[in-house]
Amino acid sequence: MFGDLISSLSTNPYFGAGFGLFGVGAGAAILRKGLQGGLILFRRHLMITLEVPCRDKSYQWLLQWITARAARDTQHLSVETSFVQKETGKIKTKYDFIPSIGKHLMRYEGVWIQIERTREQQTLDLHMGVPWESVTLTAFGRNKQLYFNMLEEARLFALQATEGKTIMYTAMGAEWRPFGHPRRRRPLTSVVLDTSISERIVSDCKEFINNSQWYADRGIPYRRGYLLHGPPGCGKSSFITALAGELEYGICLLNLSERGLTDDRLNHLLNVAPEQSIILLEDIDAAFASREEVAQQKSAYEGLNRVTFSGLLNCLDGVASTEARIVFMTTNYIDRLDPALIRPGRVDVQEYVGYCSRFQLIEMFNRFYQHDNISQASAEKFAESVMREGKDVSPAQIQGYFMRHKMSSYTTVIENVKQIWNSGISR
């Protein structure tokens, strides 16, 4: 009975066709699964992939490097428009073509690399406020050194764009972001301070930078704090900018009066500040009242932000404070600062940057009129004329006076020194 049934089915053309189709389908499914498994094994063992998310520090470096290398070989581009200040002071518009969203191919060190740039329209980077992006690099082989070389080359390429310039950073959320365009380094000689002040600070900074092991051997926290105090317009901020250029450092601008700044965020920002940068706290006296004033007015700390005075002290010299750090503070009124803020360990070096001395007047006159072949006697005569008035004058006032007379002869400048005080004190 069963044998007859099998015999009848084997002679049935419809059953034979269906069984054949089933066999073909099963074989195709098995082949597809095999190819998928083989592809997974191939990608896992014979290909190497690197994903760089937009929040990683190397993302912008890599994107700029890819722009220079791969944008020449692809026809699918997006544009980035920027403005570049030329040496003459003119602003030039610059267009950079970047590989657009999608897949691109490039060759590096004899290896073909697939570049896939993706953007998630529904996902935002909370820190940057832009759609989440990533770049994924895929290459044949198992040599990870290929990507190390690529990232290092991208880093050096990015450094070339800022070589000879000072980068300003500002706090955005919980991270530091470059502020504006990199600025040309200001020569240290362009800021004229009184005798030996500049030399002392520069020497102290370089000694600190070059002696990290000395601190480690003695168990001393490797950080340095400086306070420049004096009247407004005397060159405190200008000197710090020039010092950063001399040391080849960046400047991290930190505003303690920023709304929303808390103790935790302040501590985090100080700990993640870019390497080789100066942290600048300007007008530190305006951020907090002294504790003697707090005793008379309990709400003195509460008026500006949520950063507490004790929180600032702990950030500067507490258990969780970071090392390998240079902090500069400026103030116009040192008498308003709490002694705990400027004690050694938080402020190691204090320098008074005051009104112009005779030395500064001569140096500034020589600098502004050096192309007029003036004699030293003329510079001394100018300094004597200013000093004879018996009034304090800041370098900002002298510079403003020279700027108003930049087309005049130096003899006119000497004869009209009383005009210096007509413009008031510049901040």
WOGI-V320327 format. One record per residue. RES is the residue in three letters. PSI is psi in radians with two decimals (none if undefined). NEAR is the number of other ideal C-beta (glycine too) atoms within 10 Angstrom. Layout:
# WOGI-V320327
res=RES psi=PSI near=NEAR
res=RES psi=PSI near=NEAR
This chain:
# WOGI-V320327
res=MET psi=-0.91 near=4
res=PHE psi=-0.64 near=6
res=GLY psi=-0.64 near=7
res=ASP psi=-0.65 near=8
res=LEU psi=-0.74 near=9
res=ILE psi=-0.69 near=9
res=SER psi=-0.69 near=10
res=SER psi=-0.63 near=10
res=LEU psi=-0.60 near=12
res=SER psi=-0.44 near=10
res=THR psi=-0.05 near=9
res=ASN psi=2.04 near=12
res=PRO psi=-0.55 near=7
res=TYR psi=-0.69 near=8
res=PHE psi=-0.72 near=12
res=GLY psi=-0.70 near=12
res=ALA psi=-0.73 near=10
res=GLY psi=-0.71 near=11
res=PHE psi=-0.62 near=13
res=GLY psi=-0.74 near=10
res=LEU psi=-0.69 near=10
res=PHE psi=-0.73 near=10
res=GLY psi=-0.73 near=10
res=VAL psi=-0.77 near=10
res=GLY psi=-0.76 near=10
res=ALA psi=-0.72 near=10
res=GLY psi=-0.70 near=10
res=ALA psi=-0.70 near=10
res=ALA psi=-0.76 near=10
res=ILE psi=-0.71 near=10
res=LEU psi=-0.71 near=10
res=ARG psi=-0.78 near=10
res=LYS psi=-0.69 near=10
res=GLY psi=-0.72 near=10
res=LEU psi=-0.71 near=11
res=GLN psi=-0.77 near=10
res=GLY psi=-0.70 near=10
res=GLY psi=-0.67 near=10
res=LEU psi=-0.69 near=11
res=ILE psi=-0.79 near=10
res=LEU psi=-0.67 near=10
res=PHE psi=-0.80 near=12
res=ARG psi=-0.59 near=12
res=ARG psi=-0.62 near=10
res=HIS psi=-0.37 near=9
res=LEU psi=0.11 near=10
res=MET psi=2.67 near=14
res=ILE psi=2.33 near=19
res=THR psi=2.43 near=13
res=LEU psi=2.17 near=17
res=GLU psi=2.27 near=12
res=VAL psi=1.85 near=22
res=PRO psi=2.81 near=13
res=CYS psi=-0.33 near=18
res=ARG psi=-0.23 near=14
res=ASP psi=2.53 near=14
res=LYS psi=-0.52 near=10
res=SER psi=-0.04 near=17
res=TYR psi=-0.88 near=16
res=GLN psi=-0.64 near=14
res=TRP psi=-0.84 near=21
res=LEU psi=-0.68 near=23
res=LEU psi=-0.72 near=20
res=GLN psi=-0.69 near=17
res=TRP psi=-0.74 near=19
res=ILE psi=-0.65 near=22
res=THR psi=-0.76 near=18
res=ALA psi=-0.49 near=11
res=ARG psi=-0.85 near=19
res=ALA psi=-0.43 near=18
res=ALA psi=-0.34 near=19
res=ARG psi=-0.38 near=9
res=ASP psi=0.09 near=11
res=THR psi=2.66 near=18
res=GLN psi=0.07 near=7
res=HIS psi=1.79 near=12
res=LEU psi=2.74 near=13
res=SER psi=2.80 near=14
res=VAL psi=2.50 near=9
res=GLU psi=2.10 near=12
res=THR psi=2.29 near=8
res=SER psi=2.97 near=10
res=PHE psi=2.30 near=9
res=VAL psi=2.27 near=10
res=GLN psi=2.12 near=13
res=LYS psi=2.97 near=8
res=GLU psi=-0.49 near=6
res=THR psi=-0.13 near=6
res=GLY psi=-0.21 near=6
res=LYS psi=2.63 near=8
res=ILE psi=2.22 near=10
res=LYS psi=2.36 near=10
res=THR psi=2.33 near=8
res=LYS psi=2.32 near=10
res=TYR psi=2.16 near=8
res=ASP psi=2.22 near=15
res=PHE psi=2.09 near=13
res=ILE psi=2.45 near=17
res=PRO psi=2.25 near=23
res=SER psi=-3.14 near=15
res=ILE psi=2.29 near=12
res=GLY psi=-2.81 near=13
res=LYS psi=2.47 near=14
res=HIS psi=2.79 near=20
res=LEU psi=2.47 near=11
res=MET psi=2.81 near=19
res=ARG psi=2.25 near=11
res=TYR psi=2.19 near=16
res=GLU psi=0.70 near=12
res=GLY psi=0.14 near=6
res=VAL psi=2.32 near=13
res=TRP psi=2.30 near=11
res=ILE psi=2.31 near=22
res=GLN psi=2.22 near=15
res=ILE psi=2.10 near=19
res=GLU psi=1.97 near=16
res=ARG psi=2.11 near=20
res=THR psi=2.68 near=13
res=ARG psi=2.21 near=14
res=GLU psi=1.86 near=12
res=GLN psi=-0.48 near=7
res=GLN psi=-0.08 near=6
res=THR psi=2.28 near=10
res=LEU psi=2.51 near=12
res=ASP psi=1.97 near=14
res=LEU psi=-0.54 near=10
res=HIS psi=-0.64 near=13
res=MET psi=-0.31 near=15
res=GLY psi=0.42 near=9
res=VAL psi=2.79 near=10
res=PRO psi=2.50 near=13
res=TRP psi=2.28 near=17
res=GLU psi=2.75 near=19
res=SER psi=2.73 near=16
res=VAL psi=2.19 near=21
res=THR psi=2.20 near=15
res=LEU psi=2.28 near=21
res=THR psi=2.26 near=16
res=ALA psi=2.74 near=20
res=PHE psi=2.58 near=14
res=GLY psi=-3.08 near=10
res=ARG psi=0.31 near=10
res=ASN psi=1.76 near=13
res=LYS psi=-0.39 near=10
res=GLN psi=-0.44 near=8
res=LEU psi=-0.77 near=20
res=TYR psi=-0.58 near=18
res=PHE psi=-0.80 near=11
res=ASN psi=-0.70 near=13
res=MET psi=-0.79 near=21
res=LEU psi=-0.67 near=18
res=GLU psi=-0.70 near=12
res=GLU psi=-0.66 near=16
res=ALA psi=-0.67 near=22
res=ARG psi=-0.79 near=15
res=LEU psi=-0.61 near=11
res=PHE psi=-0.70 near=16
res=ALA psi=-0.63 near=16
res=LEU psi=-0.56 near=10
res=GLN psi=-0.58 near=9
res=ALA psi=-0.43 near=10
res=THR psi=0.17 near=14
res=GLU psi=2.29 near=9
res=GLY psi=0.23 near=10
res=LYS psi=2.81 near=15
res=THR psi=2.22 near=23
res=ILE psi=2.25 near=20
res=MET psi=2.34 near=20
res=TYR psi=2.56 near=22
res=THR psi=2.67 near=15
res=ALA psi=2.15 near=21
res=MET psi=1.84 near=14
res=GLY psi=-2.18 near=14
res=ALA psi=0.27 near=12
res=GLU psi=2.92 near=15
res=TRP psi=2.35 near=21
res=ARG psi=2.48 near=12
res=PRO psi=2.40 near=15
res=PHE psi=1.98 near=16
res=GLY psi=-2.87 near=8
res=HIS psi=2.61 near=15
res=PRO psi=2.41 near=17
res=ARG psi=2.59 near=16
res=ARG psi=2.39 near=12
res=ARG psi=2.31 near=17
res=ARG psi=2.20 near=18
res=PRO psi=2.45 near=10
res=LEU psi=-0.53 near=18
res=THR psi=-0.20 near=11
res=SER psi=-0.23 near=12
res=VAL psi=1.96 near=19
res=VAL psi=1.85 near=24
res=LEU psi=3.03 near=28
res=ASP psi=2.94 near=20
res=THR psi=2.19 near=11
res=SER psi=-0.04 near=10
res=ILE psi=-0.87 near=17
res=SER psi=-0.77 near=21
res=GLU psi=-0.69 near=11
res=ARG psi=-0.78 near=12
res=ILE psi=-0.78 near=21
res=VAL psi=-0.77 near=16
res=SER psi=-0.72 near=11
res=ASP psi=-0.72 near=15
res=CYS psi=-0.80 near=21
res=LYS psi=-0.63 near=12
res=GLU psi=-0.70 near=11
res=PHE psi=-0.80 near=19
res=ILE psi=-0.63 near=14
res=ASN psi=0.09 near=9
res=ASN psi=0.80 near=12
res=SER psi=-0.64 near=12
res=GLN psi=-0.55 near=9
res=TRP psi=-0.72 near=12
res=TYR psi=-0.74 near=16
res=ALA psi=-0.69 near=12
res=ASP psi=-0.48 near=9
res=ARG psi=0.06 near=7
res=GLY psi=0.48 near=6
res=ILE psi=2.34 near=11
res=PRO psi=2.30 near=14
res=TYR psi=1.39 near=15
res=ARG psi=2.77 near=21
res=ARG psi=2.35 near=19
res=GLY psi=2.42 near=23
res=TYR psi=2.53 near=21
res=LEU psi=2.10 near=23
res=LEU psi=2.14 near=24
res=HIS psi=2.67 near=22
res=GLY psi=3.09 near=20
res=PRO psi=2.77 near=17
res=PRO psi=2.63 near=14
res=GLY psi=0.26 near=22
res=CYS psi=0.06 near=27
res=GLY psi=0.31 near=25
res=LYS psi=-0.96 near=24
res=SER psi=-0.67 near=20
res=SER psi=-0.69 near=19
res=PHE psi=-0.70 near=25
res=ILE psi=-0.69 near=21
res=THR psi=-0.76 near=21
res=ALA psi=-0.65 near=22
res=LEU psi=-0.72 near=23
res=ALA psi=-0.70 near=26
res=GLY psi=-0.68 near=19
res=GLU psi=-0.70 near=19
res=LEU psi=-0.12 near=19
res=GLU psi=0.80 near=12
res=TYR psi=2.81 near=19
res=GLY psi=3.09 near=23
res=ILE psi=2.17 near=24
res=CYS psi=1.92 near=24
res=LEU psi=2.07 near=15
res=LEU psi=2.06 near=20
res=ASN psi=1.88 near=15
res=LEU psi=-0.28 near=17
res=SER psi=0.10 near=13
res=GLU psi=2.32 near=15
res=ARG psi=2.30 near=8
res=GLY psi=-0.10 near=9
res=LEU psi=2.21 near=20
res=THR psi=2.98 near=13
res=ASP psi=-0.76 near=16
res=ASP psi=-0.76 near=13
res=ARG psi=-0.68 near=17
res=LEU psi=-0.79 near=23
res=ASN psi=-0.69 near=20
res=HIS psi=-0.77 near=18
res=LEU psi=-0.70 near=21
res=LEU psi=-0.52 near=20
res=ASN psi=-0.38 near=13
res=VAL psi=0.29 near=12
res=ALA psi=2.50 near=22
res=PRO psi=2.54 near=16
res=GLU psi=2.67 near=8
res=GLN psi=0.98 near=14
res=SER psi=2.66 near=20
res=ILE psi=2.25 near=23
res=ILE psi=2.12 near=24
res=LEU psi=2.11 near=21
res=LEU psi=1.76 near=20
res=GLU psi=2.59 near=18
res=ASP psi=0.96 near=17
res=ILE psi=-0.42 near=23
res=ASP psi=-0.42 near=19
res=ALA psi=-0.21 near=14
res=ALA psi=-0.61 near=21
res=PHE psi=2.64 near=24
res=ALA psi=2.81 near=20
res=SER psi=2.83 near=17
res=ARG psi=-0.42 near=15
res=GLU psi=-0.67 near=9
res=GLU psi=-0.55 near=13
res=VAL psi=-0.61 near=15
res=ALA psi=-0.50 near=10
res=GLN psi=-0.49 near=8
res=GLN psi=1.73 near=11
res=LYS psi=-0.37 near=8
res=SER psi=0.23 near=8
res=ALA psi=-0.58 near=16
res=TYR psi=-0.25 near=20
res=GLU psi=-0.05 near=10
res=GLY psi=-0.50 near=10
res=LEU psi=-0.89 near=16
res=ASN psi=-2.94 near=17
res=ARG psi=0.12 near=16
res=VAL psi=2.23 near=23
res=THR psi=2.78 near=15
res=PHE psi=-0.73 near=19
res=SER psi=-0.60 near=13
res=GLY psi=-0.71 near=19
res=LEU psi=-0.74 near=24
res=LEU psi=-0.73 near=17
res=ASN psi=-0.60 near=16
res=CYS psi=-0.63 near=22
res=LEU psi=-0.64 near=22
res=ASP psi=0.98 near=19
res=GLY psi=-3.07 near=13
res=VAL psi=-0.67 near=5
res=ALA psi=0.07 near=10
res=SER psi=2.52 near=18
res=THR psi=2.88 near=16
res=GLU psi=-3.08 near=12
res=ALA psi=0.89 near=15
res=ARG psi=2.45 near=20
res=ILE psi=2.14 near=22
res=VAL psi=2.25 near=24
res=PHE psi=2.33 near=26
res=MET psi=2.59 near=26
res=THR psi=2.62 near=21
res=THR psi=2.61 near=22
res=ASN psi=-0.24 near=17
res=TYR psi=1.55 near=13
res=ILE psi=-0.44 near=15
res=ASP psi=-0.26 near=8
res=ARG psi=-0.12 near=14
res=LEU psi=2.45 near=18
res=ASP psi=2.39 near=18
res=PRO psi=-0.52 near=9
res=ALA psi=-0.47 near=14
res=LEU psi=-0.57 near=23
res=ILE psi=0.31 near=18
res=ARG psi=2.77 near=13
res=PRO psi=2.45 near=10
res=GLY psi=-0.62 near=11
res=ARG psi=-0.76 near=20
res=VAL psi=1.89 near=20
res=ASP psi=-0.46 near=16
res=VAL psi=2.20 near=16
res=GLN psi=2.34 near=14
res=GLU psi=2.32 near=19
res=TYR psi=2.15 near=13
res=VAL psi=1.74 near=23
res=GLY psi=-2.82 near=18
res=TYR psi=2.92 near=18
res=CYS psi=2.34 near=26
res=SER psi=3.05 near=15
res=ARG psi=-0.71 near=14
res=PHE psi=-0.79 near=14
res=GLN psi=-0.70 near=22
res=LEU psi=-0.73 near=23
res=ILE psi=-0.78 near=20
res=GLU psi=-0.73 near=20
res=MET psi=-0.68 near=20
res=PHE psi=-0.78 near=25
res=ASN psi=-0.63 near=15
res=ARG psi=-0.71 near=14
res=PHE psi=-0.49 near=19
res=TYR psi=0.53 near=19
res=GLN psi=-0.39 near=10
res=HIS psi=-0.05 near=6
res=ASP psi=0.15 near=10
res=ASN psi=0.77 near=8
res=ILE psi=2.74 near=19
res=SER psi=2.80 near=9
res=GLN psi=-0.53 near=10
res=ALA psi=-0.64 near=8
res=SER psi=-0.70 near=19
res=ALA psi=-0.72 near=21
res=GLU psi=-0.57 near=14
res=LYS psi=-0.69 near=18
res=PHE psi=-0.81 near=24
res=ALA psi=-0.71 near=22
res=GLU psi=-0.67 near=14
res=SER psi=-0.68 near=17
res=VAL psi=-0.77 near=23
res=MET psi=-0.52 near=15
res=ARG psi=-0.44 near=9
res=GLU psi=-0.39 near=12
res=GLY psi=0.40 near=6
res=LYS psi=2.55 near=12
res=ASP psi=2.48 near=13
res=VAL psi=2.35 near=21
res=SER psi=2.75 near=23
res=PRO psi=-0.56 near=24
res=ALA psi=-0.66 near=19
res=GLN psi=-0.74 near=23
res=ILE psi=-0.76 near=24
res=GLN psi=-0.75 near=18
res=GLY psi=-0.66 near=19
res=TYR psi=-0.76 near=21
res=PHE psi=-0.65 near=18
res=MET psi=-0.65 near=9
res=ARG psi=-0.45 near=15
res=HIS psi=0.53 near=16
res=LYS psi=-0.36 near=9
res=MET psi=0.03 near=6
res=SER psi=2.87 near=12
res=SER psi=2.76 near=12
res=TYR psi=-0.42 near=20
res=THR psi=-0.65 near=13
res=THR psi=-0.67 near=10
res=VAL psi=-0.71 near=22
res=ILE psi=-0.64 near=18
res=GLU psi=-0.29 near=14
res=ASN psi=0.67 near=15
res=VAL psi=-0.37 near=20
res=LYS psi=-0.34 near=11
res=GLN psi=-0.25 near=13
res=ILE psi=-0.70 near=21
res=TRP psi=-0.04 near=15
res=ASN psi=-0.45 near=11
res=SER psi=-0.10 near=12
res=GLY psi=-3.07 near=9
res=ILE psi=2.21 near=16
res=SER psi=2.46 near=13
res=ARG psi=none near=10
